[in-house]
Amino acid sequence: MTQIQLTDYAGLEAATRSAIAAEVAGLTSLERVLNWGRSLTPPRDVEEILTQDEYTHDVVMRYDQELFLVYDTT
């Protein structure tokens, strides 16, 4: 099974990084990401979509009060 690789640009503590990596590992499509975000309490939706070029977009979702997840989509 394909898994999402978490790249930590925030310098998270190892335990936090491991917990987030495990939580998002199976979110291998944008549909899964959106469904996961809507299932949380409170629900989370896309905060912003950043267009990189005609094929690539970064999808930004809030993880918690301080952290955001950014999914590179093509």
N, CA, C and O atoms as a GROMACS GRO file, in nm:
protein
  296
    1MET      N    1   0.084  -0.119   0.000
    1MET     CA    2   0.000   0.000   0.000
    1MET      C    3   0.088   0.125   0.000
    1MET      O    4   0.186   0.132   0.074
    2THR      N    5   0.053   0.221  -0.081
    2THR     CA    6   0.124   0.347  -0.087
    2THR      C    7   0.095   0.428   0.039
    2THR      O    8  -0.017   0.427   0.090
    3GLN      N    9   0.196   0.497   0.089
    3GLN     CA   10   0.179   0.582   0.205
    3GLN      C   11   0.236   0.720   0.177
    3GLN      O   12   0.330   0.735   0.100
    4ILE      N   13   0.176   0.819   0.241
    4ILE     CA   14   0.224   0.956   0.229
    4ILE      C   15   0.348   0.972   0.317
    4ILE      O   16   0.348   0.930   0.432
    5GLN      N   17   0.451   1.031   0.262
    5GLN     CA   18   0.573   1.060   0.336
    5GLN      C   19   0.560   1.200   0.396
    5GLN      O   20   0.540   1.296   0.323
    6LEU      N   21   0.572   1.211   0.527
    6LEU     CA   22   0.565   1.341   0.593
    6LEU      C   23   0.702   1.407   0.590
    6LEU      O   24   0.801   1.348   0.634
    7THR      N   25   0.708   1.528   0.540
    7THR     CA   26   0.830   1.608   0.545
    7THR      C   27   0.808   1.716   0.648
    7THR      O   28   0.716   1.798   0.635
    8ASP      N   29   0.890   1.719   0.749
    8ASP     CA   30   0.873   1.810   0.863
    8ASP      C   31   0.958   1.935   0.843
    8ASP      O   32   1.080   1.932   0.859
    9TYR      N   33   0.892   2.046   0.807
    9TYR     CA   34   0.960   2.174   0.792
    9TYR      C   35   0.947   2.259   0.918
    9TYR      O   36   1.004   2.367   0.927
   10ALA      N   37   0.869   2.210   1.017
   10ALA     CA   38   0.843   2.287   1.138
   10ALA      C   39   0.936   2.251   1.254
   10ALA      O   40   0.933   2.317   1.357
   11GLY      N   41   1.017   2.147   1.238
   11GLY     CA   42   1.105   2.106   1.346
   11GLY      C   43   1.028   2.050   1.465
   11GLY      O   44   1.055   2.084   1.580
   12LEU      N   45   0.932   1.963   1.436
   12LEU     CA   46   0.847   1.906   1.540
   12LEU      C   47   0.926   1.814   1.631
   12LEU      O   48   1.029   1.759   1.592
   13GLU      N   49   0.875   1.797   1.754
   13GLU     CA   50   0.932   1.696   1.843
   13GLU      C   51   0.905   1.560   1.782
   13GLU      O   52   0.806   1.541   1.711
   14ALA      N   53   0.992   1.465   1.810
   14ALA     CA   54   0.984   1.333   1.748
   14ALA      C   55   0.849   1.266   1.771
   14ALA      O   56   0.794   1.206   1.679
   15ALA      N   57   0.795   1.276   1.892
   15ALA     CA   58   0.666   1.211   1.922
   15ALA      C   59   0.553   1.274   1.841
   15ALA      O   60   0.466   1.204   1.790
   16THR      N   61   0.554   1.406   1.830
   16THR     CA   62   0.451   1.476   1.753
   16THR      C   63   0.461   1.440   1.606
   16THR      O   64   0.361   1.413   1.540
   17ARG      N   65   0.583   1.441   1.553
   17ARG     CA   66   0.606   1.407   1.414
   17ARG      C   67   0.559   1.265   1.384
   17ARG      O   68   0.494   1.241   1.282
   18SER      N   69   0.591   1.171   1.471
   18SER     CA   70   0.549   1.032   1.452
   18SER      C   71   0.398   1.018   1.455
   18SER      O   72   0.340   0.945   1.374
   19ALA      N   73   0.332   1.088   1.546
   19ALA     CA   74   0.186   1.081   1.557
   19ALA      C   75   0.120   1.137   1.432
   19ALA      O   76   0.026   1.077   1.380
   20ILE      N   77   0.168   1.250   1.382
   20ILE     CA   78   0.110   1.309   1.261
   20ILE      C   79   0.138   1.219   1.141
   20ILE      O   80   0.050   1.197   1.058
   21ALA      N   81   0.260   1.168   1.131
   21ALA     CA   82   0.295   1.081   1.018
   21ALA      C   83   0.204   0.959   1.015
   21ALA      O   84   0.159   0.919   0.908
   22ALA      N   85   0.178   0.900   1.130
   22ALA     CA   86   0.090   0.782   1.135
   22ALA      C   87  -0.053   0.819   1.097
   22ALA      O   88  -0.122   0.741   1.031
   23GLU      N   89  -0.097   0.938   1.138
   23GLU     CA   90  -0.234   0.980   1.110
   23GLU      C   91  -0.258   1.006   0.962
   23GLU      O   92  -0.366   0.976   0.911
   24VAL      N   93  -0.160   1.060   0.892
   24VAL     CA   94  -0.179   1.098   0.752
   24VAL      C   95  -0.123   0.997   0.652
   24VAL      O   96  -0.138   1.014   0.531
   25ALA      N   97  -0.059   0.892   0.700
   25ALA     CA   98   0.009   0.796   0.611
   25ALA      C   99  -0.083   0.739   0.504
   25ALA      O  100  -0.040   0.721   0.391
   26GLY      N  101  -0.205   0.710   0.537
   26GLY     CA  102  -0.297   0.648   0.442
   26GLY      C  103  -0.375   0.745   0.356
   26GLY      O  104  -0.459   0.703   0.276
   27LEU      N  105  -0.350   0.874   0.370
   27LEU     CA  106  -0.426   0.975   0.295
   27LEU      C  107  -0.359   0.996   0.159
   27LEU      O  108  -0.295   1.098   0.135
   28THR      N  109  -0.376   0.899   0.070
   28THR     CA  110  -0.303   0.895  -0.056
   28THR      C  111  -0.374   0.961  -0.172
   28THR      O  112  -0.327   0.955  -0.286
   29SER      N  113  -0.486   1.025  -0.145
   29SER     CA  114  -0.555   1.100  -0.250
   29SER      C  115  -0.618   1.223  -0.187
   29SER      O  116  -0.640   1.228  -0.066
   30LEU      N  117  -0.646   1.322  -0.269
   30LEU     CA  118  -0.710   1.443  -0.219
   30LEU      C  119  -0.848   1.410  -0.162
   30LEU      O  120  -0.890   1.471  -0.064
   31GLU      N  121  -0.917   1.317  -0.222
   31GLU     CA  122  -1.048   1.276  -0.170
   31GLU      C  123  -1.034   1.223  -0.027
   31GLU      O  124  -1.115   1.257   0.060
   32ARG      N  125  -0.935   1.140  -0.003
   32ARG     CA  126  -0.914   1.087   0.132
   32ARG      C  127  -0.877   1.198   0.231
   32ARG      O  128  -0.923   1.196   0.345
   33VAL      N  129  -0.797   1.292   0.187
   33VAL     CA  130  -0.759   1.405   0.273
   33VAL      C  131  -0.883   1.484   0.312
   33VAL      O  132  -0.902   1.517   0.429
   34LEU      N  133  -0.968   1.515   0.215
   34LEU     CA  134  -1.088   1.594   0.243
   34LEU      C  135  -1.184   1.518   0.333
   34LEU      O  136  -1.241   1.576   0.426
   35ASN      N  137  -1.204   1.390   0.308
   35ASN     CA  138  -1.292   1.309   0.394
   35ASN      C  139  -1.238   1.301   0.536
   35ASN      O  140  -1.315   1.311   0.632
   36TRP      N  141  -1.107   1.283   0.550
   36TRP     CA  142  -1.044   1.280   0.682
   36TRP      C  143  -1.068   1.413   0.754
   36TRP      O  144  -1.107   1.414   0.871
   37GLY      N  145  -1.043   1.524   0.687
   37GLY     CA  146  -1.061   1.656   0.748
   37GLY      C  147  -1.204   1.679   0.795
   37GLY      O  148  -1.226   1.737   0.901
   38ARG      N  149  -1.299   1.635   0.717
   38ARG     CA  150  -1.441   1.652   0.753
   38ARG      C  151  -1.482   1.561   0.868
   38ARG      O  152  -1.581   1.589   0.936
   39SER      N  153  -1.408   1.453   0.890
   39SER     CA  154  -1.442   1.360   0.997
   39SER      C  155  -1.390   1.404   1.134
   39SER      O  156  -1.428   1.348   1.236
   40LEU      N  157  -1.302   1.504   1.136
   40LEU     CA  158  -1.243   1.550   1.261
   40LEU      C  159  -1.339   1.641   1.337
   40LEU      O  160  -1.435   1.693   1.280
   41THR      N  161  -1.312   1.659   1.466
   41THR     CA  162  -1.391   1.750   1.548
   41THR      C  163  -1.298   1.855   1.605
   41THR      O  164  -1.210   1.821   1.684
   42PRO      N  165  -1.314   1.980   1.568
   42PRO     CA  166  -1.406   2.031   1.466
   42PRO      C  167  -1.358   1.992   1.327
   42PRO      O  168  -1.239   1.965   1.307
   43PRO      N  169  -1.450   1.989   1.232
   43PRO     CA  170  -1.411   1.952   1.094
   43PRO      C  171  -1.312   2.054   1.038
   43PRO      O  172  -1.314   2.172   1.072
   44ARG      N  173  -1.225   2.005   0.952
   44ARG     CA  174  -1.128   2.093   0.885
   44ARG      C  175  -1.146   2.081   0.736
   44ARG      O  176  -1.170   1.972   0.683
   45ASP      N  177  -1.133   2.192   0.670
   45ASP     CA  178  -1.145   2.196   0.525
   45ASP      C  179  -1.021   2.263   0.469
   45ASP      O  180  -0.934   2.306   0.544
   46VAL      N  181  -1.013   2.272   0.341
   46VAL     CA  182  -0.899   2.336   0.275
   46VAL      C  183  -0.896   2.484   0.314
   46VAL      O  184  -0.995   2.555   0.301
   47GLU      N  185  -0.781   2.528   0.361
   47GLU     CA  186  -0.762   2.669   0.395
   47GLU      C  187  -0.727   2.751   0.271
   47GLU      O  188  -0.773   2.864   0.254
   48GLU      N  189  -0.645   2.691   0.185
   48GLU     CA  190  -0.597   2.764   0.067
   48GLU      C  191  -0.543   2.664  -0.035
   48GLU      O  192  -0.494   2.557   0.001
   49ILE      N  193  -0.553   2.700  -0.160
   49ILE     CA  194  -0.491   2.624  -0.269
   49ILE      C  195  -0.394   2.719  -0.339
   49ILE      O  196  -0.434   2.824  -0.390
   50LEU      N  197  -0.268   2.680  -0.341
   50LEU     CA  198  -0.164   2.762  -0.404
   50LEU      C  199  -0.125   2.699  -0.536
   50LEU      O  200  -0.078   2.585  -0.540
   51THR      N  201  -0.144   2.772  -0.644
   51THR     CA  202  -0.111   2.722  -0.776
   51THR      C  203   0.038   2.740  -0.801
   51THR      O  204   0.091   2.851  -0.794
   52GLN      N  205   0.105   2.629  -0.831
   52GLN     CA  206   0.248   2.633  -0.862
   52GLN      C  207   0.270   2.647  -1.013
   52GLN      O  208   0.354   2.726  -1.056
   53ASP      N  209   0.196   2.572  -1.090
   53ASP     CA  210   0.194   2.583  -1.236
   53ASP      C  211   0.062   2.522  -1.283
   53ASP      O  212  -0.026   2.497  -1.201
   54GLU      N  213   0.048   2.500  -1.413
   54GLU     CA  214  -0.081   2.450  -1.463
   54GLU      C  215  -0.113   2.308  -1.417
   54GLU      O  216  -0.227   2.265  -1.429
   55TYR      N  217  -0.015   2.236  -1.365
   55TYR     CA  218  -0.036   2.097  -1.325
   55TYR      C  219  -0.023   2.074  -1.173
   55TYR      O  220  -0.076   1.975  -1.122
   56THR      N  221   0.045   2.160  -1.104
   56THR     CA  222   0.078   2.137  -0.964
   56THR      C  223   0.015   2.242  -0.874
   56THR      O  224   0.023   2.362  -0.901
   57HIS      N  225  -0.049   2.194  -0.766
   57HIS     CA  226  -0.110   2.282  -0.667
   57HIS      C  227  -0.073   2.233  -0.528
   57HIS      O  228  -0.059   2.113  -0.505
   58ASP      N  229  -0.056   2.326  -0.435
   58ASP     CA  230  -0.036   2.292  -0.295
   58ASP      C  231  -0.169   2.316  -0.224
   58ASP      O  232  -0.226   2.425  -0.231
   59VAL      N  233  -0.217   2.213  -0.156
   59VAL     CA  234  -0.344   2.220  -0.083
   59VAL      C  235  -0.311   2.232   0.065
   59VAL      O  236  -0.246   2.144   0.122
   60VAL      N  237  -0.354   2.340   0.127
   60VAL     CA  238  -0.320   2.371   0.266
   60VAL      C  239  -0.441   2.343   0.355
   60VAL      O  240  -0.551   2.394   0.331
   61MET      N  241  -0.419   2.262   0.459
   61MET     CA  242  -0.523   2.233   0.558
   61MET      C  243  -0.467   2.257   0.697
   61MET      O  244  -0.350   2.228   0.724
   62ARG      N  245  -0.551   2.310   0.784
   62ARG     CA  246  -0.510   2.329   0.923
   62ARG      C  247  -0.510   2.193   0.993
   62ARG      O  248  -0.605   2.116   0.980
   63TYR      N  249  -0.403   2.164   1.067
   63TYR     CA  250  -0.397   2.041   1.147
   63TYR      C  251  -0.447   2.068   1.289
   63TYR      O  252  -0.529   1.994   1.342
   64ASP      N  253  -0.396   2.176   1.348
   64ASP     CA  254  -0.442   2.220   1.479
   64ASP      C  255  -0.424   2.371   1.486
   64ASP      O  256  -0.408   2.435   1.382
   65GLN      N  257  -0.425   2.428   1.605
   65GLN     CA  258  -0.416   2.574   1.618
   65GLN      C  259  -0.285   2.630   1.564
   65GLN      O  260  -0.280   2.746   1.521
   66GLU      N  261  -0.178   2.551   1.566
   66GLU     CA  262  -0.047   2.602   1.528
   66GLU      C  263   0.010   2.541   1.401
   66GLU      O  264   0.100   2.599   1.340
   67LEU      N  265  -0.041   2.425   1.361
   67LEU     CA  266   0.020   2.352   1.250
   67LEU      C  267  -0.073   2.341   1.129
   67LEU      O  268  -0.195   2.330   1.142
   68PHE      N  269  -0.011   2.344   1.012
   68PHE     CA  270  -0.081   2.324   0.887
   68PHE      C  271  -0.017   2.207   0.814
   68PHE      O  272   0.103   2.183   0.826
   69LEU      N  273  -0.098   2.135   0.739
   69LEU     CA  274  -0.048   2.031   0.650
   69LEU      C  275  -0.059   2.085   0.508
   69LEU      O  276  -0.159   2.147   0.472
   70VAL      N  277   0.043   2.061   0.427
   70VAL     CA  278   0.043   2.106   0.288
   70VAL      C  279   0.063   1.985   0.202
   70VAL      O  280   0.164   1.915   0.212
   71TYR      N  281  -0.034   1.959   0.114
   71TYR     CA  282  -0.030   1.846   0.022
   71TYR      C  283   0.005   1.897  -0.117
   71TYR      O  284  -0.062   1.985  -0.170
   72ASP      N  285   0.110   1.842  -0.173
   72ASP     CA  286   0.152   1.874  -0.309
   72ASP      C  287   0.072   1.783  -0.404
   72ASP      O  288   0.086   1.661  -0.399
   73THR      N  289  -0.009   1.841  -0.488
   73THR     CA  290  -0.091   1.763  -0.579
   73THR      C  291  -0.055   1.792  -0.724
   73THR      O  292  -0.020   1.905  -0.759
   74THR      N  293  -0.062   1.691  -0.806
   74THR     CA  294  -0.038   1.711  -0.949
   74THR      C  295  -0.150   1.646  -1.028
   74THR      O  296  -0.150   1.651  -1.151
   0.00000   0.00000   0.00000
